[in-house]
Amino acid sequence: MYAFEYHRPTSVKEAAGLIGQVEDPKFLAGGHTLLPTMKLRLAGPANLIDLGQIAELRGIERSGDTLAIGAMTKHAEVANAAEVKEAIPALAELAELIGDPHVRNRGTIGGSVANNDPSADYPAACLALNATIVTNRRKIAADDFFQGIFTTALEDGEIITQIVFPIPTQAAYAKFRNPASRYALVGVFVAKHADGVRVAVTGAGSNGVFRASEIEQALSGNFAAEALDGVTVSEAEMNSDIHADAAYRAHLVSVMAGRAVQTAVARG
């Protein structure tokens, strides 16, 4: 690990201000991606800005038909929060499937969304639930936020402050996990809203998280697992690696979507 200066601001304003004052800065949330990268000397920021002490970035609040979660809220807090279990139980279940207890008690929702790992779970939830990513500068629709593997609409110095989820009428998440890392080989989040169905896939796409339009169309007319009989997704843009090839992942997308719909319908 290369030498760096460590900063621990206590407000979003202070953290944003540091960006213009120090050389080569990086924000630190949970650190599950950044710190290992630094240890391997694949990254060497001169200044590390830890967001962990900023109270305004934490918390969960339901307001009417939306659920707002602060960016520094940990996965375990999302999984265990009564507000999340009541409003969007699928989101609580997704958080419970992330990594292991050590990861869930350190990693944050904002860090996961900002990193946009192609196998992460939260990006699928954001897309399917039509979430809004709120930063210290603006509000960004999930459809515009995720722009490819490890790439988002965030600008230099921009900080995610919270993520606002519209509460769906029905939703569920089905995940086929790598047994070692627990990352999604394929994860499918299905959400039925008053104005239609949204389906997002993580772990499978060669360009990261994406919406599955074929599945959305099939479910829009009949929100039931049998509506997906014969529905397939193209393997042309699927990821292929030592864990699963493109054809297998394409098949799993349909399978996981069916399981997610079954869960959502059973939940009512």
C-alpha positions in Angstrom: 0.0 0.0 0.0 1.3 3.4 -0.9 1.4 6.2 1.6 -1.6 8.5 1.9 -3.2 11.2 4.0 -6.3 10.2 6.0 -9.2 12.6 6.5 -12.3 12.1 8.6 -14.9 14.8 7.9 -18.1 15.1 10.0 -20.3 16.7 7.4 -21.1 16.4 3.7 -20.1 20.0 3.2 -16.7 19.4 4.8 -16.1 16.2 2.8 -17.0 18.0 -0.5 -14.8 20.9 0.4 -11.8 18.6 0.9 -12.0 17.5 -2.8 -10.9 21.0 -4.0 -8.2 21.3 -1.3 -6.2 18.1 -1.5 -4.4 16.2 -4.3 -5.7 13.0 -5.8 -8.5 12.3 -3.3 -10.8 9.2 -2.9 -13.9 8.8 -0.8 -14.0 5.8 1.5 -17.4 4.2 2.4 -17.2 0.6 3.5 -13.9 0.1 1.8 -14.5 -3.5 0.5 -13.3 -2.6 -3.0 -11.0 0.4 -2.5 -8.9 -1.0 0.4 -8.0 -4.3 -1.2 -7.2 -2.5 -4.4 -4.9 -0.2 -2.4 -3.2 -3.1 -0.6 -2.4 -4.6 -4.0 -1.0 -1.2 -5.1 -3.5 -1.2 -8.0 -4.7 2.2 -6.6 -2.8 4.8 -4.7 -4.8 7.9 -3.8 -2.8 10.6 -2.1 -5.7 11.5 0.2 -8.4 9.2 1.6 -11.6 10.9 2.7 -13.5 8.6 5.1 -17.3 9.2 5.1 -17.9 7.0 8.1 -18.4 9.8 10.7 -21.0 11.8 8.7 -24.2 11.2 10.6 -26.4 12.9 7.9 -25.5 10.1 5.5 -27.1 7.4 7.7 -30.6 6.4 8.4 -33.8 4.9 6.9 -37.1 6.8 6.6 -40.4 6.0 5.0 -42.4 9.0 3.7 -45.7 8.2 2.0 -45.0 5.9 -0.9 -41.2 6.2 -0.8 -38.4 4.7 1.3 -35.2 6.8 1.7 -32.0 5.1 2.8 -28.9 7.1 3.7 -25.8 6.3 1.7 -23.7 5.2 4.7 -26.4 2.8 6.0 -24.9 -0.6 6.3 -26.2 -3.7 4.6 -27.0 -5.3 7.9 -29.1 -2.3 8.9 -31.1 -2.5 5.6 -31.6 -6.2 6.1 -32.9 -5.8 9.7 -34.8 -2.5 9.6 -38.5 -2.8 10.3 -39.2 0.0 7.9 -37.6 -1.8 5.0 -39.2 -5.2 5.8 -42.6 -3.6 5.9 -42.3 -1.3 2.9 -40.0 -3.3 0.5 -39.3 -6.8 2.0 -37.5 -7.8 -1.2 -34.9 -5.1 -0.5 -34.3 -6.4 3.0 -33.9 -9.9 1.7 -31.5 -8.7 -0.9 -29.3 -7.0 1.7 -29.4 -10.2 3.8 -27.9 -12.1 0.8 -24.9 -9.8 0.4 -21.5 -11.5 1.3 -21.2 -12.7 4.9 -21.9 -11.1 8.3 -18.5 -9.3 8.2 -19.3 -7.7 4.9 -22.9 -6.8 5.8 -21.8 -5.1 9.0 -19.2 -3.0 7.2 -20.3 -2.4 3.6 -22.7 0.4 2.8 -25.5 0.8 0.3 -24.1 4.0 -1.1 -20.6 2.5 -1.5 -22.1 -0.4 -3.5 -24.2 1.8 -5.7 -21.3 4.2 -6.4 -18.9 1.4 -7.2 -21.4 -0.3 -9.6 -19.7 -3.6 -9.5 -21.2 -5.8 -12.3 -22.1 -8.5 -9.8 -23.3 -6.3 -7.0 -26.9 -6.6 -5.8 -28.1 -3.1 -5.1 -27.8 -1.8 -8.7 -30.5 -4.3 -9.7 -32.7 -3.1 -6.9 -32.2 0.5 -7.9 -33.1 -0.1 -11.5 -36.1 -2.4 -10.9 -37.5 -0.2 -8.2 -37.0 3.0 -10.3 -34.9 4.6 -7.5 -33.5 8.1 -7.4 -29.9 8.5 -6.4 -29.6 11.7 -4.5 -26.2 13.4 -4.3 -24.9 16.6 -2.7 -25.5 18.3 -6.0 -28.6 16.8 -7.7 -31.0 13.9 -8.1 -30.3 11.1 -10.7 -32.8 8.5 -11.9 -31.4 5.0 -11.7 -31.9 4.6 -15.5 -29.4 7.4 -16.0 -27.1 6.6 -13.2 -25.6 3.2 -14.1 -23.5 3.6 -17.3 -21.5 0.4 -17.5 -19.1 -1.7 -15.5 -17.8 0.3 -12.6 -19.1 3.4 -14.3 -21.8 5.8 -13.1 -23.1 9.3 -13.7 -21.2 10.6 -10.7 -18.9 13.5 -11.3 -15.6 14.2 -9.6 -16.3 15.2 -6.0 -20.0 14.2 -6.1 -21.2 12.3 -3.0 -24.3 10.1 -2.8 -26.3 11.2 0.2 -29.3 8.9 0.0 -31.2 6.6 -2.3 -35.0 7.0 -2.6 -37.0 4.0 -3.5 -40.7 4.1 -4.7 -42.6 1.4 -2.9 -43.8 -1.2 -5.4 -47.0 -3.2 -5.2 -45.1 -6.4 -5.5 -41.4 -7.3 -5.7 -38.8 -10.0 -5.1 -35.2 -10.8 -5.8 -33.7 -14.1 -6.8 -30.0 -14.7 -6.8 -27.8 -17.5 -8.0 -24.7 -17.0 -5.9 -21.0 -17.8 -6.4 -20.5 -20.2 -3.4 -17.2 -18.6 -2.4 -17.7 -14.8 -2.9 -21.5 -14.8 -2.7 -21.5 -12.4 -5.5 -24.3 -12.9 -8.0 -23.5 -15.1 -11.0 -27.0 -14.0 -11.9 -29.4 -11.9 -9.8 -32.9 -10.8 -11.0 -35.0 -8.2 -9.2 -38.6 -8.0 -10.3 -40.9 -5.2 -9.3 -44.5 -4.5 -10.2 -45.5 -0.9 -10.0 -48.8 0.9 -10.6 -47.6 1.9 -14.0 -45.9 -1.3 -15.1 -43.3 -4.0 -14.4 -39.5 -3.4 -14.2 -37.0 -6.2 -14.2 -33.3 -5.7 -13.6 -30.4 -8.2 -13.9 -27.0 -8.2 -12.2 -24.1 -10.5 -12.5 -24.9 -11.6 -16.1 -24.4 -8.7 -18.4 -21.0 -8.0 -20.0 -21.7 -4.3 -19.5 -23.0 -4.6 -16.0 -26.5 -4.2 -14.6 -29.3 -4.0 -17.2 -33.1 -4.1 -17.6 -34.6 -7.2 -19.2 -37.1 -5.8 -21.6 -38.3 -9.2 -22.9 -39.2 -10.3 -19.4 -40.8 -6.9 -18.6 -43.1 -7.2 -21.6 -44.1 -10.7 -20.8 -44.9 -9.8 -17.2 -46.7 -6.6 -18.0 -49.7 -8.5 -19.4 -49.6 -11.3 -16.7 -47.6 -11.0 -13.6 -47.1 -14.7 -13.1 -44.3 -17.1 -13.5 -46.1 -19.0 -16.3 -46.0 -15.8 -18.3 -42.3 -16.4 -18.7 -42.7 -19.8 -20.3 -40.7 -19.7 -23.5 -39.3 -16.3 -22.9 -35.5 -16.2 -23.4 -32.9 -13.5 -23.3 -30.0 -13.2 -25.8 -26.6 -14.5 -24.7 -24.9 -12.0 -27.1 -24.3 -9.5 -24.3 -23.8 -11.9 -21.4 -20.7 -12.2 -19.4 -18.6 -15.4 -19.8 -15.9 -16.4 -17.3 -14.6 -19.4 -15.4 -17.7 -19.5 -13.3 -20.4 -19.6 -16.0 -20.5 -19.0 -19.8 -22.8 -16.7 -21.6 -25.4 -19.3 -22.6 -25.6 -20.6 -19.0 -26.1 -17.1 -17.7 -28.8 -16.3 -20.3 -30.7 -19.4 -19.2 -30.3 -18.5 -15.5 -31.8 -15.0 -16.1 -35.1 -16.6 -17.1 -35.0 -19.1 -14.3 -34.2 -16.5 -11.6 -36.9 -14.2 -13.0 -39.4 -17.0 -12.7 -38.4 -17.7 -9.1 -38.6 -14.0 -8.2 -42.1 -13.7 -9.7 -43.2 -16.7 -7.8 -41.9 -15.2 -4.5 -43.5 -11.8 -5.2 -46.9 -13.3 -6.0 -46.8 -15.6 -3.0 -46.0 -12.6 -0.8 -49.0 -10.8 -2.2 
